């Protein structure tokens, strides 16, 4: 498994914890990394992603809701919602990652952590967002 995939999976767990516990992200990060032997590059990318998502969460959620017909962000499962947040952050703010890579990574993580329908749902939402971003740019 690639270092970036591992990072994304860590971020998913961190964001999941935030959604469930409603604790401050700094407290969650401190607790999450405590006692774990993690490759520094994995941890650094995880922290970069987490902080970027938290800083832009309203914009990210607005993009998700815009293309999610009849689905408010609160109605999307916690796992799917946070997989989407990670990928949408990458699509909007991380030009060094090709959109196809971001979407494929999100689909694979959805297959691993989501339900049987998660990968199709995530793919559909991210494809719409990618097309929207291409249209705007």
C-alpha positions as CSV (number, residue, x, y, z in Angstrom):
1,X,0.0,0.0,0.0
2,X,1.3,3.4,-0.9
3,X,2.3,6.0,1.7
4,X,-0.4,8.4,0.5
5,X,-3.0,5.7,0.7
6,X,-2.0,5.0,4.3
7,X,-2.2,8.7,5.0
8,X,-5.6,9.0,3.5
9,X,-6.8,6.1,5.6
10,X,-5.4,7.7,8.8
11,X,-7.2,11.0,7.8
12,X,-10.5,9.1,7.3
13,X,-10.2,7.7,10.9
14,X,-9.3,11.1,12.3
15,X,-12.2,12.8,10.5
16,X,-14.6,9.9,11.5
17,X,-13.5,10.4,15.2
18,X,-14.2,14.2,14.9
19,X,-17.7,13.6,13.5
20,X,-18.6,11.1,16.2
21,X,-17.0,12.7,19.2
22,X,-17.3,16.4,18.2
23,X,-13.9,17.0,20.0
24,X,-11.4,19.6,18.8
25,X,-9.2,18.4,16.0
26,X,-6.0,19.2,18.0
27,X,-7.1,16.9,20.8
28,X,-8.1,14.1,18.4
29,X,-4.7,14.4,16.5
30,X,-2.8,14.3,19.8
31,X,-4.6,11.2,21.0
32,X,-4.6,9.5,17.5
33,X,-0.9,9.6,17.0
34,X,0.0,8.7,20.6
35,X,2.0,5.5,20.8
36,X,1.9,4.8,17.0
37,X,5.1,4.1,15.1
38,X,4.3,5.9,11.8
39,X,6.5,6.7,8.9
40,X,7.1,10.5,9.2
41,X,6.1,11.0,5.6
42,X,2.8,9.3,6.2
43,X,2.1,11.3,9.3
44,X,3.2,14.6,7.7
45,X,0.9,14.0,4.7
46,X,-2.0,12.9,7.0
47,X,-1.6,16.1,9.1
48,X,-1.4,18.3,6.0
49,X,-4.6,16.7,4.6
50,X,-6.4,16.9,7.9
51,X,-5.6,20.5,8.6
52,X,-6.4,21.5,5.0
53,X,-9.8,19.8,5.2
54,X,-10.7,21.3,8.6
55,X,-9.6,24.8,7.3
56,X,-11.8,24.5,4.2
57,X,-14.6,22.2,5.4
58,X,-17.4,24.6,4.7
59,X,-16.3,25.1,1.1
60,X,-15.7,21.3,0.7
61,X,-19.1,20.4,2.1
62,X,-20.7,23.0,-0.1
63,X,-19.2,21.4,-3.2
64,X,-20.4,18.0,-2.0
65,X,-24.0,19.2,-1.3
66,X,-24.1,21.1,-4.7
67,X,-23.7,17.9,-6.7
68,X,-25.4,15.5,-4.3
69,X,-29.0,15.7,-5.5
70,X,-31.4,15.4,-2.5
71,X,-28.5,14.6,-0.1
72,X,-27.5,17.1,2.6
73,X,-24.1,16.6,4.0
74,X,-25.6,15.3,7.2
75,X,-27.5,12.5,5.4
76,X,-24.4,11.0,3.9
77,X,-22.9,8.3,6.0
78,X,-20.0,9.3,8.2
79,X,-17.5,7.2,6.3
80,X,-18.7,8.2,2.8
81,X,-18.9,11.9,3.9
82,X,-15.3,11.9,5.1
83,X,-13.9,10.0,2.1
84,X,-15.6,12.6,-0.1
85,X,-14.1,15.4,2.1
86,X,-10.6,14.0,1.6
87,X,-11.0,13.6,-2.1
88,X,-12.7,17.0,-2.7
89,X,-9.9,18.7,-0.8
90,X,-7.4,17.1,-3.1
91,X,-9.4,18.0,-6.2
92,X,-9.7,21.7,-5.2
93,X,-6.5,22.4,-3.3
94,X,-3.8,19.9,-4.4
95,X,-2.9,20.5,-8.0
96,X,0.1,18.1,-7.7
97,X,-2.3,15.1,-7.5
98,X,-4.0,14.1,-10.7
99,X,-7.9,14.0,-10.4
100,X,-8.0,10.4,-11.7
101,X,-5.6,9.3,-8.9
102,X,-7.7,11.1,-6.2
103,X,-10.9,9.5,-7.4
104,X,-9.4,6.0,-7.7
105,X,-7.9,6.3,-4.2
106,X,-11.3,7.4,-2.8
107,X,-13.1,4.5,-4.5
108,X,-10.6,2.0,-3.1
109,X,-10.9,3.4,0.4
110,X,-14.7,3.3,0.0
111,X,-14.5,-0.3,-0.9
112,X,-12.4,-1.1,2.2
113,X,-14.3,1.0,4.8
114,X,-17.7,1.7,3.4
115,X,-20.8,-0.3,2.5
116,X,-21.4,-2.2,-0.7
117,X,-22.8,0.9,-2.3
118,X,-20.1,3.3,-1.1
119,X,-17.7,3.0,-3.9
120,X,-20.4,3.7,-6.6
121,X,-21.8,6.6,-4.6
122,X,-18.3,8.2,-4.0
123,X,-17.4,7.7,-7.6
124,X,-20.6,9.4,-8.8
125,X,-20.2,12.4,-6.6
126,X,-16.5,12.9,-7.3
127,X,-17.0,12.5,-11.0
128,X,-19.6,15.3,-10.9
129,X,-17.3,17.5,-8.9
130,X,-14.3,16.9,-11.2
131,X,-16.5,17.8,-14.2
132,X,-17.8,20.9,-12.4
133,X,-14.2,22.0,-11.6
134,X,-13.1,21.4,-15.2
135,X,-16.0,23.4,-16.5
136,X,-15.2,26.4,-14.1
137,X,-11.4,26.3,-14.8
